[in-house]
Amino acid sequence: MQEYNGKKEISEEPPMSRLFVICGRQITKDQLMRHFGDDGEIEECVVIVDKKTGQGKGVGYVKFTKTSSAARGLRKNGSYIEGETRPIKVMISASYQKKKEDGSPEEVNEYKFRRLFAVLPSSKSEDAIREEFSEFGNLTQIRLVPDKKNQSQCAAYITFSSFLEAALAIEGCNPSYRAKFCLPRDNLKKQTEEKESSSRFGSSNGSTRKRTHSPDSGRPGGDVKLVVICSSCLNQDRLWRVFDIAPGMKYCNIVTQNDINTTACVVYSSRDEAQRALDKIHGLEYPLGERIIVRFEDEFREEVCTNDILSQLGPPKPMLNQQTFCAKKAFFICMPEAVSVKLLQDAFCRFGDLINVYLIPGKRHGYAAFASEVAADRAIQQLHGFQLGDCRLKVLECMEQNDSAKRQRSDR
């Protein structure tokens, strides 16, 4: 197996031609080469191994000579390498190529790169362009913009239905068109705003985003932090590579690490970007058999805080079947606003014999049904005035229902 120690400069030409592969720890370079060999010419294949033991870390890179080959390789996401029982995860590896303007890495999201930019003769009609480029795939949109400085040519924005088709068009069209992937509009807008802001406030030394693991103190607030719980075999550099697959990451830091797991924080420049990372990485098995847990920091803190508060009430006890006879109900009011039913169930079940918790739709009050009066009385006594996160509970005996229950017992 070939080892990658992080010091070698990884080629990013052509762009987005390198795949990031999460696989079994025993997978070899030859196995990866055979698995992806039919997608195109492989320039380099690397399997990451532990320097001390030589054991694979369950991750590798496959670099192709063409972007279209990498796009074909993407289709093997979820496939099985021969002899393996678990599917592999395949993604376009984030580019570490630096922008000329500020030295920061380009953000890569292969699903956005379905549009190309080309310089075409102005004599070409839209129908002629569609006919010429349709050999590469399904065109969804063509937009022509006249060149005011040179009337003999125009700018063409051609959108395909897939990343693979756009890559094939760039590689296969007339070289004189100088075709390339078109920067997504949101990225273009972001760069324009950053340039305007820089010129307005006169940034002389220009804070550049380097590939480090520390926060960029030169940028304004608004960052969103994710809490990550993962395998203890993942170090900071490996976490960086995993989360830099999603665009918008600013930095990552390991908070705690022991023999069982690692807790880290990863910061993104907006909540939307953090949400994309969470959707893409949460639950991912890396290494295989060990899932990565990703949560928003504010939600994680609230959950931990709530669990700490409820722990004083004792461990949670299983709820009973909803068909169980209700011996007593506890009426509750959430002040100032209602919390989730799940959180209320977690609180009331600590006293045992809980049948269910009912929250009146659109209201901040409801009741908890118990199969025994002892459990209901304990809940009323201990939860009345209890602070549950931002909510203070007011818990009372539900008189009307309890009188009815007593009458039913006396009739029996």
Disulfide bonds with the S-S distance in Angstrom:
none
